[in-house]
Amino acid sequence: MSASSYASVQSRIETPRETEIRAFRYVNGLLASAADAASRAAALHKTHRLWSILLGDLTSPDNRLPVELRASLVSLGLWAQREALARLSDDRGVEPLLALHRDMIEALEAQVSAPATPPPGARLGTVSA
């Protein structure tokens, strides 16, 4: 199966939130298992790249998240990028990044598992055609 075919199938079976959860788990796995300078640098680079992608989406005019939430997430993303870059040049721990990603996973999981809310004006118990 080609990469584009895989991506097409994946997008049909995984919601955007589930994709984000998977991405945060992936970078956390890389960060937690980095055993040497090369793997640590690769993990920090992937972390920075993930946040670059998220920031691009958050700052897009098409993003439908509330403005206040987007601003908060942009602030967190910029911090995460600065933190990742700073950890490239020293040997301090990456626990703050891991903790942020765990919090993001928890919040995203809550959204995925929350029951869908009906659109404004929809009446419960009716069937629309």
QUIRAVEN-V592630 format. One record per backbone hydrogen bond with DSSP energy under -0.5 kcal/mol. NH is the residue of the N-H (numbers start at 1). CO is the residue of the C=O. Records with the same first field share a line. If there is no record, write none. Layout:
BEGIN
NH->CO  CO
END
This chain:
BEGIN
6->2
7->3
8->4
9->5
10->6
11->7
12->8  9
13->9  10
14->10
19->15
20->16
21->17
22->18
23->19
24->20
25->21
26->22
27->23
28->24
29->25
30->26
31->27
32->28
33->29
34->30  31
40->36
41->37
42->38
43->39
44->40
45->41
46->42
47->43
48->44
49->45
50->46
51->47
52->48
53->49
54->50
55->51
56->52
57->53
58->54
59->55
60->57
63->60
70->66
71->67
72->68
73->69
74->70
75->71
76->72
77->73
78->74
79->75
80->76
81->77
82->78
83->79
84->80
85->81
86->82
87->83
88->84  85
89->85  86
90->87
97->94
98->94
99->95
100->96
101->97
102->98
103->99
104->100
105->101
106->102
107->103
108->104
109->105
110->106
111->107
112->108
113->109
114->110
122->119
126->123
128->126
END
